[in-house]
Amino acid sequence: MTTRIGIAGITGRMGQLLAEEVQAAGATLSGGTNRSNPDLTALAAQSDVIIDFTNAATAQANAAIMAASGKAWVLGTSGLSAADETSVEAAAKRIPVVYAANFSAGVNLVLALAERMGAALPADGYDAEIVEMHHRQKVDSPSGTAIGMGRAVAKGRGVRLEDVIESGRHGHTGVRKTGAIGFAALRGGQVVGEHTLIFAAGSEHIELTHRAFDRRTFATGAVRAALWSITQPPGLYSMMDVLGMT
């Protein structure tokens, strides 16, 4: 029997790509939710795993539904608040949850490098800045991937991103704080996703860049995560776990 994969938000751009990738992977598409049929409980009942790329407003409700269902949950929604992430963590005590800022294999390799660079390049000598650009329809900022980059650098430096983040500078902001991790978000056109991590020192700059040209790379990775998740015990996992990089 093939793995039954349900898609929350199946009629969206990502949802349609996910449906294609589920079939390409030889799995069974068990159905999907949309605005006219938002019943995630029913979809989970007929699925082994749900892939969810909806929006942050649904995160807490979906976490409760998925925890009650006992089915695996692959969550790619960005812009989650601290309270949203707490609900995801609670669900992961009952079911396997793969929660990732980005499901691209390339991006996750970049995140691993970002952590190592953060550890190797001291904060008092190398200013860390993250620049990201996305299509004009994107509603959250900084992007989930940018935040993931920042968290990787912060982890490498042994600090919490929340304690050192600088985002949305405007007006007379004063000099840059030593140890800060800065973010700049650009929006325009139909850019799928571009992220650059910059370490700027007095004598050198180091840049690490990832550019996505097709959303399918995210869909392919999410389906890979879904197939992996159904064999895992309850817990909160990342794409790094799926790729065997932890």
C-alpha positions in Angstrom: 0.0 0.0 0.0 1.4 3.4 -1.0 1.7 6.3 1.4 -1.4 8.5 1.4 -0.5 12.2 1.4 -3.0 14.9 1.9 -2.4 18.6 1.1 -3.7 21.5 3.1 -4.3 24.3 0.6 -4.3 22.1 -2.5 -5.6 24.8 -4.9 -2.8 27.3 -4.2 0.4 27.6 -6.2 2.4 25.4 -3.9 -0.6 23.0 -3.4 -0.8 22.3 -7.1 3.0 21.6 -7.3 2.8 19.4 -4.3 0.0 17.4 -5.9 2.1 16.8 -9.0 5.2 15.8 -6.8 3.1 13.4 -4.7 2.1 11.5 -7.8 5.7 11.7 -9.3 7.0 10.1 -6.1 4.6 7.1 -6.5 2.5 8.1 -3.4 -1.3 8.4 -3.3 -2.8 11.8 -3.2 -5.6 11.4 -0.6 -7.1 14.8 -1.2 -6.8 18.4 -0.1 -8.4 21.3 1.7 -9.3 24.6 0.2 -11.4 27.6 1.1 -14.6 25.9 0.1 -13.6 22.7 1.8 -11.4 23.5 4.8 -12.1 20.2 6.8 -8.5 19.2 7.8 -9.9 16.7 10.3 -11.6 14.7 7.5 -8.5 14.9 5.3 -6.2 13.7 8.1 -8.5 10.7 8.7 -8.0 9.5 5.1 -4.2 10.3 5.0 -1.0 9.0 6.5 0.6 12.4 6.5 -0.5 16.0 5.8 1.7 18.6 4.0 0.7 22.1 5.1 1.8 25.2 3.2 -1.3 27.4 4.2 -0.8 30.5 6.3 0.2 31.5 9.8 -3.4 32.3 10.8 -4.2 28.6 10.6 -1.1 27.3 12.4 -2.6 26.9 15.9 -5.9 25.4 14.8 -4.1 23.0 12.4 -1.6 22.0 15.2 -4.5 21.0 17.4 -6.3 19.0 14.7 -3.1 17.2 13.6 -2.1 16.3 17.2 -5.6 14.8 17.7 -5.4 12.9 14.4 -2.2 11.0 15.3 -1.0 11.5 11.7 2.4 13.0 10.6 2.5 16.7 9.7 4.9 18.4 7.3 4.6 22.2 8.0 6.1 24.7 5.6 4.1 27.8 6.6 6.2 30.9 7.2 5.6 33.9 9.4 4.7 31.9 12.5 4.6 33.8 15.8 6.2 32.5 19.1 2.7 31.4 20.2 2.2 29.6 16.8 5.5 27.8 17.2 4.6 26.8 20.8 1.5 25.1 19.4 3.6 23.3 16.8 6.0 22.1 19.6 3.0 20.8 21.6 1.7 18.8 18.6 5.2 17.3 18.1 4.9 15.6 21.5 2.1 13.5 20.1 2.9 13.2 16.4 6.0 13.4 14.1 6.2 17.0 12.8 8.7 18.2 10.2 8.8 22.0 10.4 11.2 23.8 8.2 11.8 27.3 7.0 12.6 25.9 3.6 12.4 22.4 2.1 15.0 22.9 -0.6 18.1 20.6 -0.2 20.3 23.5 -1.3 18.9 25.9 1.2 19.5 23.5 4.0 23.1 23.0 3.0 23.4 26.8 3.1 21.9 26.9 6.6 24.5 24.3 7.8 27.3 26.4 6.3 25.8 29.6 7.9 26.0 28.0 11.4 29.6 27.0 10.9 30.5 30.4 9.6 28.7 32.0 12.5 30.9 30.0 14.8 34.1 30.7 12.9 33.7 34.4 12.3 33.5 36.3 15.7 30.7 38.8 16.2 33.0 41.5 17.3 34.9 41.4 14.0 32.3 40.3 11.4 28.9 42.0 11.1 26.2 39.5 9.9 23.6 40.9 7.5 20.9 38.9 5.6 19.3 40.3 2.4 16.3 38.5 0.9 14.0 39.2 -2.0 10.7 37.7 -2.9 7.7 38.2 -5.2 5.4 41.2 -4.6 2.6 39.0 -3.2 4.5 37.7 -0.2 2.9 38.9 3.0 5.5 38.2 5.7 8.9 39.7 6.3 11.6 38.7 6.9 11.0 35.5 5.1 11.1 32.2 6.9 14.3 31.2 5.2 15.9 34.5 6.1 14.9 33.9 9.8 16.3 30.4 9.5 19.6 31.8 8.3 19.7 34.2 11.2 19.0 31.5 13.6 21.8 29.4 12.2 24.3 32.2 12.6 23.0 32.9 16.1 23.3 29.2 17.0 26.9 29.2 15.7 27.6 32.2 17.9 25.9 30.8 21.0 23.2 33.4 21.2 19.4 33.7 20.6 18.4 35.4 17.4 15.6 37.2 19.3 18.3 38.9 21.4 20.4 40.3 18.5 18.0 40.8 15.6 17.8 44.2 13.8 15.1 44.4 11.1 13.5 47.2 9.2 15.9 50.0 9.9 14.5 53.4 9.2 15.4 57.0 10.2 18.1 57.9 12.6 18.9 54.4 14.0 22.3 55.2 15.5 25.5 53.1 14.9 25.2 49.4 14.3 25.3 47.3 17.4 28.2 44.9 17.7 26.9 41.3 17.5 23.6 42.3 15.8 22.2 40.2 13.0 20.6 42.5 10.5 17.8 41.8 8.0 16.7 43.6 4.8 13.7 42.5 2.9 13.0 43.4 -0.8 9.7 42.7 -2.6 9.0 43.0 -6.3 8.1 41.2 -9.5 7.8 37.4 -9.3 11.1 36.5 -7.6 10.7 32.9 -6.2 13.3 33.5 -3.5 16.8 35.0 -3.2 18.8 35.0 0.1 22.3 36.3 0.8 24.1 36.1 4.0 26.9 38.7 4.4 29.7 38.7 6.9 31.3 42.1 6.7 34.6 42.8 8.4 37.0 45.8 8.0 39.3 44.0 5.6 37.0 41.5 3.9 33.4 40.5 3.0 32.1 37.0 2.7 28.8 36.3 1.0 26.7 33.1 0.9 23.8 33.2 -1.6 21.0 30.9 -2.6 18.6 31.6 -5.5 15.5 29.6 -6.2 14.1 29.7 -9.8 11.3 27.3 -9.5 9.0 26.6 -6.5 9.0 22.9 -7.5 12.2 22.5 -5.5 10.3 23.2 -2.3 7.5 20.8 -3.3 10.0 18.0 -4.1 11.6 18.5 -0.7 8.3 18.6 1.2 7.2 15.3 -0.4 10.5 13.7 0.5 9.9 14.9 4.1 6.4 13.5 4.1 7.6 10.0 3.0 10.4 10.2 5.7 8.1 11.4 8.5 5.7 8.5 8.6 8.4 6.1 9.9 9.4 8.5 12.7 8.3 8.6 16.4 6.6 11.7 17.7 9.0 14.7 17.7 9.9 18.0 16.1 12.1 17.5 13.1 13.7 19.8 10.5 14.7 19.2 6.9 18.2 18.7 8.3 16.9 15.5 9.9 15.3 14.4 6.7 18.5 14.9 4.8 20.5 13.1 7.5 22.6 16.2 8.3 22.0 16.2 12.1 
